[in-house]
Structures are given as structure tokens and as C-alpha cells.
Amino acid sequence: MSYATINPYNNEVVKEYPYATDEALQEALTTGHALYQRTKKQPIAERAKILHNVAAKLRDYSDELARTCTIDMGKLLRESEGEVELCAIIADWFADHGEDLLKPEVVDTIATGAAEIHHQATGIVMMVEPWNFPYYQIMRVFAPNFMVGNPMILKHAANTPASAQLFADIVKAAGAPDGALTNLFLSYDQVTEAIEDKRVQGVALTGSERGGTAVAEAAGKNLKKNTMELGGMDPFVVLGDANMDDVIDIAWRARLYNTGQVCTSSKRFIVMDNVYDQFVEALKDKFSKVVPGDPLDPNTSLAPMNTKRAKEKLQKQLDEAIKAGANVAYGNEPIDLPGQFFMPTILTDIDKNNPAYAEEMFGPIAAVYKVHSEAEAIELANDNPYGLGGIVFAGDEDHGAEVAAQIETGMVFVNNFMVTLPELPFGGVKLSGYGREMSHIGALAFTNEQLIVKTAKPNLDNVAGGLVATDPVPANQK
């Protein structure tokens, strides 16, 4: 598949982009490695100033960025505008806190001398990023690694090339040096070639399980550190004493934000029996009121899906779920518009033999389950191959947190919409991947944790690592 912007609202081919040449990849690797050698000696504070400039430039060009994103992949313009602002917030946060996050850590030790762990850059990071948040996905990796001093090469999704190039251009315009972020329209073979190159020391991927497996295999074969943020089937647990006004207000948004094309979307609604009927009826009502149309129009509340292929895949999954016995409580009707629109749909009566039980549906389909106890709700929440995020609604937030702690995911929010901010670690477990982006954890994802022990005078009686640092020849043998 070539790189191309195809507006999913009207199916217009806006622009096509040629693949990067092998020479362009080699040039990017050479430039990035040269930058790595220089940034190892550069004060972190100098990079912080540039990163603040990146945030400012993003805000200066927010209208162009938002419009480009919406035309690339179809999300509502106001959602694109929010994504641009979030990126600026992330850049400012890492610029403000990066130097502290990377300060040497003092280690309390019985070793002779003072021990510190230094967080050092390691080299080029290869980024493989998806289309659903074209800017935010870049910024999650770019901001912390720019502060660390790791140059980055970006391979973005084939359907968001304009967004990728515009982001890279803005980073350059903000004063970032050549090689700090190089966007290339790479093939997957070229990605593998980059991973195999000794100048690349890390790989960050957000995407599908299939893509993650392929990239992780290449990284593993070449012993390259990597992080994977993959799919999710996030549970939205509604306990019997939850405030249903809050539940209803958030549930439909949690499923339809970005047309449901979010790894951390609430995809499985696990509802206690005493509020189940109320929940289903309320969700029907909310879904019925969305307005499909041009995502650039502020009156539109349902955007198209990102591609024809994605829409067709989702319809096939829905058809298979229905064939296997799922009940359509609402939806599954065509929308009479030319773009890639998919009617919000509610499925119930999904048993364990249904493919929808263990399969991520990346679009506006809500699977609703009735449970009869808290223990059943927790068991159902955990009975899936993924473990990215989740939401729990309870009458008491402390009890909600106790339930949340029993859910096998990387993130759970109690009585609230899921939120992403630079100070909060982002990532999951099981088939949702490993590693974390953002926060102090993400800041150190691709650093060398170098131990340095400073000693004025050696202590030859010390014991370390199973070796005794004493005279190896006993006195009676001398």
C-alpha cells in the first residue's frame, strides 16, 4: 500500500507520496547518529528551550494541523484541535521536567564510595506509529526522547502522510537540529533494515498486534530495546450503586470518541443486572442522536471511519458476531452518505463462543454484558486476551478503586472518562503490549542506566558480585 491522503468523508484522493529511497534511509541514519554523538555533550536545558519552541509552534499552526489531521483520517475537527493542544501540553511538560527526570539517582549502598545511576542517551530510536492520533502518537515518543538526546526516525501510517510530514516540518521550524525527527515514507522491509542497523538502539511501536509481532521479532533478533502499545478490549464496569447519570453521560462518549477508533476505547460494557436495562436504553438514546456528516463541520458529531478497508473489516466482524448469536439492540443500518460512515451499534447476548467475545472491534460497536455480581464483573473484565485500560463506575470511589485494582490492565479510571496526560504512564499488559510511554517511566524507556561508583580509596575487604576482593594467596602458602 502506498502512502496517500484519501479523505474518508468524500473518498477524494488528496495527494500521494512516493516511498523513501534506500539512500534516504541511509542518510537519515548517518545524520541521526552524528546528532547523537553531539547531543551526548549538550546541556539538557538547551533542548528544553527547543522543545518549548515546538509547543509554541504547534499552537501557532493549530488550525492547519487540525485540518490536515481531519482530512487525512476523518476525525471531528474539534477532536483534532484537542489533539494538537494535547501535544503542546506534552512538549511543555517534558521541557519543564526533563532535566529533573534525567538527573543522576543516588544509590544507598554498602559499596565503598558514592554510587549513582546516570540516565544516558543510547542512539537512534525507530518510531512506527498509527493513524488514529497522528500527532499525539508521535509526541508521546518524541518529547521524552528529544530531552534524552535520542534522535528519531518516524515511519507513520500509510493513510496519514500529510500529518506526519507537517509535524516533522514544525519540529524543524522550532529549531530542532537535523536528525532530531526525520519522517520517512518507509516500507516495512525498510523498517526492518533500520532496526538491523547498529546505529538504531530502540524501537517504539503503537499499532496492531500483527504489526507489533513483526516489529518486535525484528527488534528481538537484533537485541534492540523496544516498547509495544497494541490493541485493547477495555472494560467499562458499571456496579449496581453507580451514579447512572454520570455513567450514561460518559459511556457513549467513551465508545464513540474518534469514531470508536481508539485502543483505549471502552469496548465491553459490563453492567450489573439491576441497572442493565436502564443502561442499554440510555445508550440507545445517545447513539441515536449523533449526527453524521462532514467532520470539518462543527455541527457533525459522528465522523467517518478512517478508511474503506477499516469499515469493511468492522462490518465483517459484526456480521460474524450476529451469525454466532449476538443480538443487535441498536444499529447495523447503512448511513446514506458517500464517506466511510458506520452506524453506532449495540450488541448484547455475546457468549464465549462468539468471535466478538475475544476480538477487538475497532469502531463504533458497543458490546454490552449483564452480570449478577461484582466477582462476575471482575472475572469477565479479565477474561480477554488484552489488558490496556478500563473504567469502573461505583457509588463509592474508594470501593471502585478496590475493584479497579483487580482488573488486569495497565490503566483504570474510576468514575471518570479515560484521560491521557504527560505525567501519567501509558501502556498495558498481555496482548496490549509492554513498556510505558510518557511520565517518568516513558522518559527512561530508551536510556542507558549507567552505574557509576566513585571511590577515593579502594577497600580490598569488600565483597561484591560473589567475588572477594582480598589477597588470593593464603598466608600459609606464601
ABEGO torsion letter per residue (X at the ends): XBBBBBBAAAGBBABBBBBBBAAAAAAAAAAAAAAAAAAAABBAAAAAAAAAAAAAAAAAAAAAAAAAAAAAAGBBAAAAAAAAAAAAAAAAAAAAAAAAAABBBBBBBABBEBBBBBBBBAEBBBBBBBAABAAAAAAAAAAAAAAAGBBBBBBBBAAAAAAAAAAAAAAAAAGBBBGABBBBBBBAAAAAAAAABAABABBBBBEBAAAAAAAAAAAAAAGBBBBBBBBBBBBBBBBAABBAAAAAAAAAAAAABGGGBBAABBABBBBBAAAAAAAAAAAAAAAAABBBEBAABAABABBBBABAAAAAAAAAAAAAAAAAGBBBABEGBBBBBABBBBBBBBBBGBBAABAAAABBBBEBBBBBBBBABAAAAAAAAABBABBABEBBBBABAAAAAAAAAABBBABBBBGBBBBBBAABBBEBBEAAEBEBBEEAAAAAAABBBBBBBBBABBBAABBBGGBBBBBABBAAAX
